[in-house]
Amino acid sequence: MRKRFFAQMIIACLALSACGGERQNGADALRARYQAMRGCDMTATVRCTEYGAPWEAVLQCAYAPDGERVIEVVSPDTIAGVKVILDGDARQLQADGRRLNAGRVSAEGLSPADALPALLDALRDGWLLEQNAEDWNGVPCVRLTVDTSGAAGGKLFYTLWLKQSDGTPLRGEIAVDDQTVMTADFTSFAFSDIMEETVS
């Protein structure tokens, strides 16, 4: 009787391990496309609370994983056309006399201009914490949460809802110390050329 009990426990543990492996493999497959891409173009409505007041803008971002990221304001009209160019630690503002408030909204130095490239960086390189199937506004998605270390040494948590139909992002959230500081609702997303896969 005892042998049968232990045998059943071992089978159950193996089954649970297999399920965990399938979940991990699913996330790995989704993230692999982002890790292999040469870049992407995306548009999203980014929201945050800055100095106690709500902030919202539609941003376009041309993203290169290891190169320049160009973020341009689409709306509101008062700052439309303002660009922030990020390249490594360098930051350049092109504004034609207008200015995008790129001030910090958290102790980790995040700003609205960083939101879209930060979400993609985290999806590519962050440590996977959670994965599950979850609808967003009625659209079937895979919800992934990853974390990274912030500039000030704290933990940043990134949650993305990737559409099950094509793996592109629908919603993103950035949290610092369990408090959501920025959200992004994607309205368009297009991959650039995918780099050829290499087999080691």
C-alpha positions as CSV (number, residue, x, y, z in Angstrom):
1,M,0.0,0.0,0.0
2,R,2.8,2.4,0.9
3,K,4.7,1.5,-2.3
4,R,1.6,2.3,-4.3
5,F,1.1,5.6,-2.5
6,F,4.7,6.7,-3.2
7,A,4.4,5.6,-6.8
8,Q,1.3,7.7,-7.3
9,M,3.0,10.7,-5.7
10,I,6.0,10.3,-8.0
11,I,3.7,10.2,-11.1
12,A,1.8,13.2,-9.9
13,C,5.0,15.2,-9.4
14,L,6.3,14.2,-12.8
15,A,3.0,15.3,-14.3
16,L,3.2,18.7,-12.6
17,S,6.7,19.2,-13.7
18,A,5.7,18.4,-17.3
19,C,2.9,21.0,-17.1
20,G,5.3,23.6,-15.8
21,G,7.6,22.7,-18.6
22,E,4.9,23.2,-21.2
23,R,4.0,26.6,-19.7
24,Q,7.7,27.6,-19.8
25,N,8.1,26.4,-23.4
26,G,5.0,28.4,-24.4
27,A,6.5,31.6,-23.0
28,D,9.9,30.8,-24.5
29,A,8.3,30.4,-27.9
30,L,6.5,33.7,-27.7
31,R,9.6,35.6,-26.4
32,A,11.9,34.0,-29.0
33,R,10.3,36.0,-31.8
34,Y,11.0,39.2,-29.9
35,Q,14.6,38.1,-29.1
36,A,15.2,37.3,-32.8
37,M,13.7,40.4,-34.4
38,R,15.7,43.2,-35.9
39,G,13.1,45.7,-34.7
40,C,9.5,46.7,-34.7
41,D,7.2,49.7,-35.1
42,M,4.4,50.2,-32.6
43,T,1.8,52.8,-31.5
44,A,0.2,52.9,-28.1
45,T,-1.7,55.1,-25.7
46,V,0.6,55.6,-22.7
47,R,-0.8,56.7,-19.4
48,C,0.7,57.5,-16.1
49,T,0.2,59.8,-13.1
50,E,2.8,62.5,-12.9
51,Y,3.0,64.9,-9.9
52,G,-0.4,63.7,-8.8
53,A,-2.0,64.5,-12.2
54,P,-3.0,62.1,-15.0
55,W,-0.8,62.1,-18.1
56,E,-1.8,60.6,-21.4
57,A,-0.4,60.6,-24.9
58,V,-0.4,58.5,-28.1
59,L,3.2,57.5,-28.9
60,Q,4.8,55.9,-31.9
61,C,8.0,54.0,-31.4
62,A,10.5,52.7,-33.9
63,Y,12.4,50.1,-31.8
64,A,15.8,48.5,-32.5
65,P,16.9,46.0,-29.9
66,D,20.5,47.0,-29.9
67,G,20.3,50.5,-31.5
68,E,18.3,53.6,-31.7
69,R,14.8,53.9,-30.5
70,V,12.7,56.9,-31.8
71,I,9.6,57.8,-29.9
72,E,7.3,60.4,-31.4
73,V,4.2,62.0,-29.9
74,V,1.1,61.6,-32.1
75,S,-1.3,63.3,-29.7
76,P,-2.3,65.5,-27.9
77,D,-1.9,68.2,-30.5
78,T,-0.1,70.5,-28.1
79,I,3.0,68.3,-28.2
80,A,2.4,66.3,-31.4
81,G,5.6,65.8,-33.4
82,V,7.9,66.0,-30.4
83,K,10.5,63.2,-30.7
84,V,12.7,61.5,-28.1
85,I,15.6,59.5,-29.5
86,L,17.2,56.9,-27.2
87,D,20.5,55.2,-28.0
88,G,22.1,53.4,-25.2
89,D,22.5,55.9,-22.3
90,A,22.2,58.9,-24.7
91,R,18.9,60.8,-24.9
92,Q,18.2,63.4,-27.5
93,L,15.0,65.6,-27.7
94,Q,13.8,67.0,-31.0
95,A,11.0,69.4,-30.3
96,D,10.9,72.4,-32.6
97,G,10.5,74.6,-29.6
98,R,8.0,72.2,-27.9
99,R,8.9,69.9,-25.1
100,L,7.9,66.4,-24.1
101,N,7.8,66.1,-20.4
102,A,10.2,63.2,-20.0
103,G,10.5,63.6,-16.2
104,R,10.6,60.7,-13.8
105,V,7.4,59.1,-12.6
106,S,9.1,56.7,-10.2
107,A,12.1,56.3,-8.0
108,E,13.6,54.1,-10.8
109,G,13.8,57.0,-13.2
110,L,11.1,55.8,-15.6
111,S,9.4,58.4,-17.9
112,P,6.6,58.1,-20.4
113,A,9.1,58.3,-23.2
114,D,10.7,55.1,-21.9
115,A,7.5,53.0,-21.6
116,L,7.3,51.3,-25.0
117,P,11.0,50.4,-25.4
118,A,11.1,49.4,-21.7
119,L,8.3,47.0,-22.2
120,L,10.0,45.4,-25.2
121,D,13.4,45.2,-23.5
122,A,11.7,43.5,-20.5
123,L,9.8,41.0,-22.7
124,R,13.1,40.1,-24.5
125,D,15.4,39.9,-21.5
126,G,13.4,40.0,-18.2
127,W,13.0,37.1,-15.8
128,L,9.7,35.3,-16.4
129,L,7.5,35.2,-13.3
130,E,4.0,34.4,-14.5
131,Q,2.3,33.1,-17.6
132,N,-1.4,32.4,-18.1
133,A,-4.2,32.6,-20.6
134,E,-6.3,35.8,-20.0
135,D,-8.6,37.8,-22.1
136,W,-8.1,41.6,-22.4
137,N,-11.2,43.5,-23.5
138,G,-12.6,40.2,-24.9
139,V,-9.5,39.4,-26.9
140,P,-7.8,36.0,-26.0
141,C,-4.3,36.7,-24.9
142,V,-1.3,35.1,-23.2
143,R,-0.4,37.2,-20.1
144,L,3.3,37.3,-19.2
145,T,4.8,39.0,-16.2
146,V,8.6,39.5,-16.1
147,D,10.9,41.5,-13.8
148,T,14.1,43.4,-14.2
149,S,16.4,45.3,-11.9
150,G,15.8,49.1,-11.9
151,A,18.4,51.8,-12.2
152,A,18.1,52.5,-8.4
153,G,18.4,48.8,-7.5
154,G,14.6,48.1,-7.1
155,K,12.5,45.6,-8.9
156,L,10.5,46.6,-12.0
157,F,7.6,44.4,-13.0
158,Y,6.3,44.3,-16.6
159,T,3.1,42.6,-17.6
160,L,2.1,42.2,-21.2
161,W,-1.0,40.8,-22.8
162,L,0.1,39.2,-26.1
163,K,-2.7,38.2,-28.5
164,Q,-3.0,34.5,-29.0
165,S,-3.7,35.0,-32.7
166,D,-0.4,36.5,-33.6
167,G,1.7,37.1,-30.4
168,T,1.7,40.9,-30.7
169,P,1.1,43.0,-27.7
170,L,-2.3,44.4,-26.8
171,R,-1.7,45.8,-23.3
172,G,1.3,46.6,-21.2
173,E,1.7,47.6,-17.5
174,I,4.8,48.7,-15.6
175,A,4.9,48.4,-11.9
176,V,7.5,49.6,-9.3
177,D,7.2,48.1,-5.8
178,D,3.9,46.5,-6.7
179,Q,2.4,49.8,-7.8
180,T,1.5,50.3,-11.4
181,V,3.1,53.5,-12.6
182,M,2.5,53.3,-16.4
183,T,0.1,51.5,-18.8
184,A,0.2,51.2,-22.6
185,D,-2.7,50.2,-24.8
186,F,-1.4,49.1,-28.2
187,T,-3.2,50.1,-31.4
188,S,-0.7,48.9,-33.9
189,F,2.4,46.7,-33.9
190,A,4.6,45.4,-36.8
191,F,7.7,43.3,-36.7
192,S,10.7,44.3,-38.9
193,D,12.7,41.6,-40.6
194,I,13.3,38.6,-38.3
195,M,17.0,37.6,-38.1
196,E,17.8,34.1,-39.3
197,E,17.8,31.5,-36.6
198,T,21.1,29.9,-35.8
199,V,21.5,26.3,-34.5
200,S,24.4,25.8,-32.0
